């Protein structure tokens, strides 16, 4: 396939996956976790769109997640488009279409979420070939998943007649919002309805023409955001003021429910959006009693349970249809039937100001990550890991001093006018107010323990003088 006819994968990575708390949180949402396999969901999604038929992927993501995306997709040539604010899928796809149009208005875009699981990739590619043919004929195509249960968490599509000359592609009779249980059961029994997967295939020009027709104000705002975009490293930073002026609207409401060119490809590919712990249990490998486990877990007389631990030994005795999820700072225990209500719990935690609602104990940065170990009065202890070749910003603090002890690897430390080489089991003291920086010059991760002491230990007590990653 020539480069001109390559399909452009556009991956939307803006969700927070609230219903998968305490694993998925705003700072590190579900698409960055390995859930359906041993690879993060974002990586799995990108891997489905690799090969001679595909261009390098375009990722649209929250600016706060830019380095997570860049790190997980390192080496794939990804173009990363940063949303300065969440505006739903309509403006995100509009920005992607405007950027894709630079390669040619006939560029076929395959738009998909970063956090779906798909079992049968060959069947997916067969459906994609049908959808791409329809897209080149001017259609805006979605994938409709054959329902396997009366699911109330998905929107539905009522499929219409076959489209002449486009094998496997059908017209769309109508879109249906998420139904109640009784109506969902009718849809499954009737055989006319499909789950709305949220994947789309269309040319950039077709998307933009429909947006011009139905949402001209939104398209105008996004066009200005793209025109005013700044490009640095692998990132395209949309203009914040212009993008914020775009109305928040989904692509379904903006285009798919209003266009005369909508079409659907019915597909049976083992798709799940893993929107809850119950959904993850359904697609996970299970033992003879229906239990799905991950991590150090021991079960006695448990049935149909999902139990996941990120490190602490977790024992479950005599439970049925339960979900137990353990991280280093939170535990979730519930009946599997209440999986959709995790969102209510997170909202309650937010209302009480609990940082566990949105933040993990481990915080990710472009250079690596750090993890809080002990927090006391006027001191705290962190474990820091720095990637090979990476460096922290040149900075100082007004309210704290720091001690760094190297556990493994090698560090080059700048302290005011000094440059100090630290090896394993060596340490350095950084007095309050000194200008300092840490760098990993080695080939293995640098791991160190940081002890902070002072009157204020917040992360905002940083004055940056130089930063490789463009942070203020």
N, C-alpha and C positions, 0 to 999 in steps of 0.2 A: 504494500500500500504506500503510495507516495505521501510525502510530508503534507502536501496540500489537502489530501483526503484523510489525514489522521484525525481521530476523534480526540477532542480536548476534554479530559476529565476535570470537572469542577467540583471540588469537595467542600461542602459547607460544614464548618466546625465551630458553630456558635452556641451549641446547647450546653446546659449545665447538669443535666441528668439528675435532677433533685430526687426522683423516686429511687435512685440507687445509693442514697446516703446510707451509711457513713463512708462508703468507699468514694463515691462520686461527690465532689464538692465544687463550689464555684471556682476555687483556685486551681483545681486539678480534676476536671470533669471526666465523665465515663469514657469519652473517646480516646483518652490517653492511657487507659487501663487495659490490660489483657483480660478480657471477659469470656469471649467465645473460643479463644485459642490461647497459645502462649505468646502471642504478639499483641501489642496495643491495637485497639480497634481502628484507629487512624491509619496505622501501618497496613493492616489487613485490607482496608478500603483502597488505599493507594496501590497495593499489590495486585488487586483485581483489574487494574487499568494500566498494566505494563506490557510492553511488547511492541512490535513494529507497527501495529495498527493504532497506537496511541501516542499523542504528544505528551510532553512533561506536564504533570498536574498543576492546576491552579487551586490554591486553598484560600478560602475566605474565612477569616477567624477574628476573634476578639483580640485587640491589641495586647491585652495582658497575657495572652497565651502564645505570643509570637515566637518566643524562644523554645517553648515546648514543641511547637509544630516544626520549627527549623531543625531541632535536634532529632526528633523522631523520623523526619523525612530526609535526613542528611544523605547526600549522594544521589537523590532522585531528580535533581534539577527543578524542584518545586518553585513556583512563583507564589508568593504569600501576600495576599491582599488583606490589609488591616482595617477592620471596621472601628472607627472611633467611638461608636455607640451602637447598641443593638437596635435594629430597625426591622426585624423579622426577615423572612426569606426573600420578599419582593425586591427591596433595594439591594440586598446582597447579590442576587442573581442579575439585577440590572447592571451593577458595577462589573461583574464578571463578563457579561455580554458585551459591554462597551470595550473592555480590555481585549476580549477575544476577537472583536471586530477588527482590531489592529492587524491581525494575521489574515483577515479577509472576511467579508460579510457572510460567506458560505460556510464558515467554520462550524462544524457540528459539535455542540457541547453535550456532554453527558454529566448531568447535574445530580449529585447524590449527597446524602448525609454522611458524616464521618463515623457514625455510631450504629450502623446496621450490621447484622450478621447474615451471611448467605452461605448455605451449605453446598449448593451445586453451581460452581462457577462456570463450567462448560454450558449449562443450561442458561445461565445469565448472559453469557456472550452470544448465544444463539438468539435470545430475545433482543439483545442490544443490536445485532445485525438487522433484525426486522425493524426495530425502532429507528435506526439510523437511515434506512432506506426511506421510511416515511418522513423523517425530518428533512431529507434532501428534496422531498416532494412538497415541502412547505408546511408539513404538519408539526404540531407541538405535542409530543408523545409522552405519556406516563406509563409506568409499569403497574399492572394490576395483579395482585397476588391472590391466587386461589385460596379462599379462606379454609382453614382447617378446624375452626371452632367459632362459636358465636361471640367473637371478641368485641367488647364495647369500648376498647381504648383506641380503636382505629376509625378513620373515616372510610367510607365505602364509595365505590364507583359502580354505577349500573351500566354494563356494557351494551352497546347498540349493535348495529349491523356490521358485517364484514366490509372493509373498504376495498373497492375494486382495484386490482393491480398491486395491492400491498399485502402479501401473504402474512397471516398471523396478526394483522392490525385491524382493530375495530373502532367504530365511532363510539363516542361517549354519550349515552342517553342523559345522564345527570350525575352530579356528585351528591353524596349524602353525608351529612355531619355525623359525628359519633352517635350511634343509636343506643337505645336502652336494650336490656337483655332479650326481651321478647321480640323486638324488631330485628335484632341481630340474628336470632335463631331463624326468623322468617327469611332473612337474606341468604343464610347458608343453605337452608332447605330449598329455596327457589332456584338456586344455581345461576342467577343472572348477575349477582353482585360480587365484586372483588375488593380486597383491601387496597386502600390507596397507599402506595409505598413511599410516596414523596420523592421518587426518582423521576427525572425528566430528560428527554433527548430532543434537541431542537437546534436549528442554526441560530447564530447570534442575531442575524437580521430578522428572523421570524419573531424572536423574543422582543426585540426592540420595537418592531412595528406594532405589536400588540400592546406594549406598554405605552407607546405614543398615542394609540387609539383610546385606551381605557384609563391610563394613569399618567397623563402628560406632566402634571406637576411633580409627581414623584420622579419620573425619568429626568426632568429638567434639573432637579436638585442633585440627582446622582451624577448626571453628566458634568455638572459643575464640580462635584467632588472628585471625579476622575481627572478632569482637566487641571484641577489644582493639586493633584496628588504629588507627593514627594517620594522619590525612590532612593532607598539606601540599603546596601547589602542585598539580600534577597527579598526585601520588603517593598510593597507599594502602599504608602500611607495615604489613604483618602483624606481629602480636606475636611477637617472636623466640622466647621460651621456649615458648609454646604450639605454634608451628609446628614447632619442633625436636622436639617430642614425637610428632609424626605419623610413623608408619612410612614408610620409602621404598618405594614400590610404583608400578608403572605402571598406567595406567588399563585396559590390556588385562588384566592379572592381577587387578586389583581388581574390575572390572565386566564387561568384554566377554566374557571366557571363562567367566563364571559366571551371567550374566543369561539369563533366558528370553526377553528382549525384543530381543535383538541382531538386526540386519538389515544387509544390504550392498547398495549400489548399484554394479553393475559399470560402469566408465567407461573410455573411451579418450580421454585428455585430454593426452597427451604429458607425463606426470608423471615427475619425478626428484627424489630427495632430495639429489642432488649430494653423496653421502656420501664421495666420493673423487675424486682427480684423474682417474682413469680414467672415472668417471661424467661429469665435466665435459667431458672430451674427446669423449665420445659425443654430447653435446647441442650442442657448439660448431660453428660454421661452420668448414668445412675446405676446404683448397685441393685441387687435382687429385691431390696425392700423399697426401691424408688428414691433412695437418698442420693443427693449430689453434694460432694464435699470437695474442699480445696484448702490446703494448708494443714497444720497440725491439729487434726480433729479426731476424736474418738466417740463412737456411737454405741449405745446399748438400747436395744428394743425401740429404735426410732424408725419411723416410716414416712416416706414421701417428704423428707425435709431437705432444705438447702442450708448447709452450714459451711461458712467460709471464715478462715482466720488468716490475718496478715502477719501472724508471728506467735501469738500467745496460744498455748495448748487450750483447746476448747472441747469440753465434754458435754454431750447431750444424752439424756436418759429418758426414755418413755414418751417422747414427744411425737406427734403426728402432724403432718402438713404445716410444719413450722419453718420459719426463716430465722437463722441466727448468723449475724455478720459481726466480726470482731476486728477492729483496727487498733492502733496503739493508743488511741485516746477516746474511743467511743465503742459502744456495743448496741446493736439493734436486735431485738427479739420480738417476733410477731407471728400471728397466724398468716399463712400464705394467702388466704382470701383477702387480707387487708393490705396487700402490696401497694395498691394505688394511694393509700392514706399516708405513706411515708412523707409525701409532700406536705401534709398538714403538720407533721412532727417538725419538719425543717422550718416551716413558717413560725411555729411556736418557739423554737430555739432562737430564731432571728428576733422575734419580738422581745425575748428576754436578754438579748445582747450576747448570746453565747457564740464565741468565735468558732466553736466546732461546727456551727451550721455552714460555714463557708470556707474555713481554712483547715488544712492538715497541719500536724505537728512538723512534718517535713515540708519545707518551702523550696521551690525550684527557681533557679536563676539561670541566666544564659551561660554562666561559667560552671554550673554544677548544681549542688543543693546543700542545704543545711537542715539540721534537725535539732529541736529543743530537747535537752535531756533533763535539766534541773532548773527550776525558777524559784529563787528565794528573794528575801528582802535585800535589795541593793546588790544582788549578784545573779548571774545565770550562766549555765554551761551549755554549749552547743557542740555538736559534731558537724564538721564541715568537710565536704568532698569537692575537689576541684578537678575538672577534666584535664587530661594532658594538653599542654599548650595554651591553656586558658589563664586569664588573669582577672582579678577583681579590680574595681575602680580605684583610682588614686583619691584618697578621702581622708577626712578627719572627723572626730566626734567632740562635742562640747561637754558632754556629761558623763562619759565613761572611759575607763582604761581597759586594756585587753591583754591577756596572756595567750599565746599560741604555742601548743605542744604538738609536734609532728608525730603521728602514729605510724604512717607509712608513706613512702614516696619522698620527694625532694621539693623544697620551697625556696624561692628567692623572695626575700622580704625587703622592701624599701621602708626605712624609718627615717623621716626627715632627710638628711644628706647621706645617710648610710645605706649600703646594700649588703644584706646578710644572707648567706647560704645556710639553710637548715636541712639537716638529714634526720632520719628516724631517731626518735627519743631526744631530740634537741628542741629547745624552746626559745622564745623571745618575748620581751615585755614591751608593750606599746603604751606609753603614758598618755594621759588625757591631753587632747589637743595636738598630738603629733600628727604629721602628714604621713600616711602609710599606704602600702599596697602589697598584695600577695600574688605570686605567679607560680604556676606549675611548669617548670621547664622539662619535666621528664616524660617518659613514655607510658607511665602507669598513673592511675588516679592518685592524687595527693589527698590524704586523710589526716585531719588534725582535730584536736580538741581546743575550743576557744572558751576561756573563762572571762566573762565581762564583770566589771564592778564599777559602781557609780550611782549617782542620784537618780538617773533616768536611763532606761535600757531599751527604749522603743526603737524600732527599725527606721523611724523618720529622723533620728539624730545622726544624720549623715550629710556632710558637705562634700560633693564630688567635684574634683578638679579636672580629671581626665577619665573618660570611660570608653572602652572599645565598643560598647554595645549601644551607644547613643542615648543613654538614660540621663535624665536631668540630675 
